[in-house]
Amino acid sequence: MEYLHGVPAWSSAFRRNVSAIKANRLKAVLHAVPPEGGTPCRYSMQVLQTRYMPEKPFRILIAEDFDDNRIALKLMLKLSGYEVIEARDGREALTATREKRPHAIITDINLPEMDGLSVTRELRRESDFSRTPIIIVSAHDGSEIRASAREAGGTAYISKPIEFDELKRLLDSLLSDGN
């Protein structure tokens, strides 16, 4: 298995996305020289946080039951400066949303306990989340699924495998619209 900076690279899309988006930032951080007595890892994290992450990052909730997908997406979002909240099923997604108040939600359609469309419908009934961007994700692409996502109240739909550049542009656009 290949690794990218100590993290398993599960697919060529993962490697390509992380490489394309963060190559310059990671290179700058990984090659940063710590001050005398500092450890490279701690210094690199300080550089990453001060140079590349906003002071108050947007919180993104990821609702995904497949660990590899959730971890890869979490890593890419964190490297882009987002704070990430994780949920493994629909009920956990509802609880985490109510407690942590994310600025945006990315949910898979097929989740245990409660599917992503039901989570979306439930949140849209609550005034606190009626305008929260919800991106619905599925491995199945088609007009019926897209229509179901729209009817449930989804803000956007992305099919798997997720192209991180596309997701990043979408999040930037949705979050700049007043969130």
C-alpha positions in Angstrom: 0.0 0.0 0.0 1.3 3.5 -0.8 1.4 6.2 1.7 1.3 10.0 1.3 3.1 11.7 4.2 2.2 8.7 6.5 -1.4 8.5 5.4 -2.6 5.5 3.3 -3.4 6.6 -0.2 -6.5 4.5 -1.0 -6.9 5.5 -4.6 -5.3 7.4 -7.4 -8.0 10.1 -7.0 -7.0 10.6 -3.4 -3.4 11.0 -4.3 -4.1 13.3 -7.2 -6.5 15.5 -5.3 -4.2 15.9 -2.2 -1.2 16.4 -4.5 -2.9 18.9 -6.8 -4.5 21.0 -4.0 -1.9 21.0 -1.3 1.5 20.3 -3.0 2.8 23.8 -2.5 1.5 24.2 1.0 2.7 20.8 2.1 6.1 21.4 0.5 6.5 24.7 2.3 5.5 23.2 5.6 7.5 20.0 5.3 10.6 21.9 4.3 10.3 24.5 7.0 13.3 24.7 9.2 12.5 24.9 12.9 14.1 27.4 15.2 17.0 26.0 17.3 15.6 23.5 19.8 12.3 23.1 18.0 11.1 19.8 16.6 10.3 19.7 12.9 6.8 18.3 13.3 5.7 20.8 15.9 7.2 23.7 14.0 5.7 22.5 10.7 2.2 22.4 12.3 2.7 25.9 13.7 3.7 27.1 10.2 0.7 25.3 8.7 -1.7 26.9 11.2 -0.4 30.4 11.0 0.2 30.7 7.3 -2.6 28.6 5.7 -5.5 28.2 8.1 -8.1 30.9 8.8 -8.3 32.2 12.3 -11.9 30.9 12.7 -12.3 28.0 10.2 -15.6 26.9 8.8 -17.0 23.8 10.5 -18.0 21.0 8.0 -19.9 17.9 9.1 -19.1 14.7 7.1 -21.8 12.0 7.4 -20.2 8.9 5.9 -20.4 5.3 7.1 -17.4 4.0 5.1 -14.3 4.7 7.1 -11.9 5.1 4.2 -14.0 7.7 2.4 -14.7 9.6 5.6 -11.0 9.7 6.7 -9.8 10.7 3.2 -12.4 13.5 2.9 -11.6 14.6 6.5 -7.9 14.9 5.7 -8.4 16.9 2.5 -10.8 19.3 4.2 -8.5 19.8 7.2 -5.6 20.4 4.9 -7.7 23.1 3.3 -8.3 24.8 6.6 -11.7 23.5 7.6 -12.7 22.2 11.0 -14.2 18.8 10.5 -16.9 17.0 12.5 -17.6 13.3 11.7 -20.7 11.2 11.8 -20.9 7.5 10.9 -24.7 7.3 10.6 -27.8 9.5 10.1 -28.8 9.7 13.8 -25.2 10.7 14.7 -25.3 13.3 12.0 -28.4 14.9 13.4 -27.0 14.9 17.0 -23.6 16.3 15.8 -25.4 19.0 13.7 -27.5 20.2 16.6 -24.6 20.2 19.1 -21.8 21.5 16.9 -23.7 23.7 14.5 -21.6 23.2 11.3 -21.5 25.8 8.6 -22.1 23.1 5.9 -22.9 19.4 5.8 -21.7 16.7 3.4 -23.8 13.6 3.7 -23.8 10.3 1.9 -27.3 9.2 0.8 -26.8 5.6 2.1 -26.2 5.8 5.8 -27.2 3.3 8.5 -29.9 4.3 11.1 -31.3 7.1 8.9 -30.4 7.8 5.3 -28.9 11.1 4.1 -32.1 12.3 2.5 -34.1 11.7 5.8 -31.4 13.6 7.7 -31.7 16.5 5.2 -35.5 16.6 5.4 -35.3 16.5 9.2 -32.8 19.4 9.3 -34.8 21.5 6.8 -37.8 21.4 9.2 -35.7 23.1 11.9 -35.4 26.9 11.5 -31.7 26.8 12.7 -30.7 24.7 9.7 -33.1 25.8 7.1 -30.3 27.6 5.2 -27.3 25.5 6.1 -25.7 24.2 2.9 -26.2 20.4 2.6 -24.2 18.6 -0.1 -25.6 15.2 -0.8 -23.2 12.6 -2.1 -23.8 9.2 -3.7 -22.0 6.6 -5.8 -25.2 6.4 -7.9 -25.6 9.1 -10.4 -28.8 9.8 -12.2 -31.7 12.2 -12.6 -33.9 10.3 -10.1 -31.3 10.5 -7.4 -30.6 14.2 -8.1 -34.3 15.0 -8.0 -34.7 13.1 -4.7 -31.8 15.1 -3.3 -33.3 18.4 -4.4 -36.8 17.4 -3.1 -35.3 16.5 0.3 -33.8 20.0 0.5 -30.2 19.3 -0.6 -28.3 22.4 -1.7 -26.1 20.5 -4.0 -25.4 17.0 -5.2 -22.0 15.4 -6.0 -21.5 11.8 -7.3 -18.7 9.6 -6.1 -15.8 9.4 -6.5 -15.6 12.9 -5.2 -13.3 15.2 -7.1 -12.0 17.3 -4.3 -11.3 20.4 -6.5 -15.0 20.4 -7.4 -16.1 20.0 -3.8 -13.7 22.7 -2.6 -15.1 25.2 -5.2 -18.6 24.3 -4.2 -17.9 24.7 -0.5 -16.1 28.0 -1.1 -19.1 29.2 -3.2 -21.7 28.1 -0.7 -19.9 29.4 2.3 -19.2 32.8 0.8 -22.9 33.3 0.3 -23.4 34.6 3.8 -22.7 31.7 6.1 
